[in-house]
Amino acid sequence: MRSPELGGAQDQPAIDVEGRTFTYGQFDAAIEQWIEQQGPHAPVYDASRLAVVDALICVCAAARHGVPVIVENPDARPDRSSFPPSAFLLVTTSGSTGRPRSLARTAASWYDSFPAFTTITGIDATDRVLLTGPLHATMHLFGALHALWRGACVTDDPSRATVVHAVPAVLRAVIGTAPKLRTAIVAGIALDDGATAAARGLEIIEYYGSAEVSLIAARRVPAPLRLLDDVEAEVRGGLLYVRSPYRVIGAPDWFGVGDLAQLGEDRELTVLGRGESAINVGGTTVVAEDVERILEMLDGVTAAAVIGSPHEVFGETVTAAVQLDGAGIDEIRSRARRVLTKEAMPRRWVPLPALPRTASGKLARGRLKDLLT
């Protein structure tokens, strides 16, 4: 009997990755073969060092056989001596710090959100869903498993893709190589004007969440973000707290996401940025992400990242790390002065050949602070 995590008909394409292709019938057989090879009493599967196709076979075999499965960055693995008995998925998240943290979740904490995600994205069995990052980055693993549950084809070939999962910076690079795209699904960091302009003509779906509580809110651009039906939220001291059926094992009932946020009418959510990246400049709160978005709109700036630096008089001032494209720091500083407030204007500028990022493409703010301090 076909496993419930697979949604495609036997002869429909399921996988087209790294030159390997599987129909759903062939993929189903590969899952059964994996279970047989591992034996009936394997305590845990580990997909961390496997190629993408083998990793997906491994994860789906784990779901079918009721075995926990580890999907971690093999180059940055945390100590994990045990795991909860109800665990299905054992993952690691680095978030914006770049430092690995181990998480465990039940199968239901992801699979139960798939119907809502389908309604939001419109993905169906005719789609080819392009992955743009490693499976140990949870947004890509989620996208692949949802596609297989829906009966779509998971692919790494942008020329045939109709849907893409990507962070905004990657989306900008993919657009020109994917002529059949109809939908761009963006997550990880807030959608910026440059990515929106690059994706003009596509349906853009942006969702907001965290590794600990999965999906929180979503929108079809340009509509505002709204909380998912099963998710509750509160703002305490300016910071967002969420109660969700999709949270990881061991997370508190009300989980502090760590983002500055505002709640409006009709479950509307506005995310202002990471609480840890709110910079207090002489009593004025400067949100790092806001400054970064403005700097990245300047000619000559490929990417920008902002942190707070201690200051004896103002408490903190703004430090900007910038990845430049044919412009000098003095030129960029002059352009920035025309569009930033006095408090948001960086006092220190540091050119870098590339900004440190996590595997999913998000800014690794912790590693950046280590570089700049």
Order of alpha helices (4+ residues) and beta strands (2+ residues): beta-beta-alpha-beta-alpha-beta-beta-beta-alpha-alpha-beta-alpha-beta-beta-alpha-beta-alpha-beta-beta-beta-beta-beta-beta-beta-beta-beta-alpha-beta-beta-alpha-beta-alpha
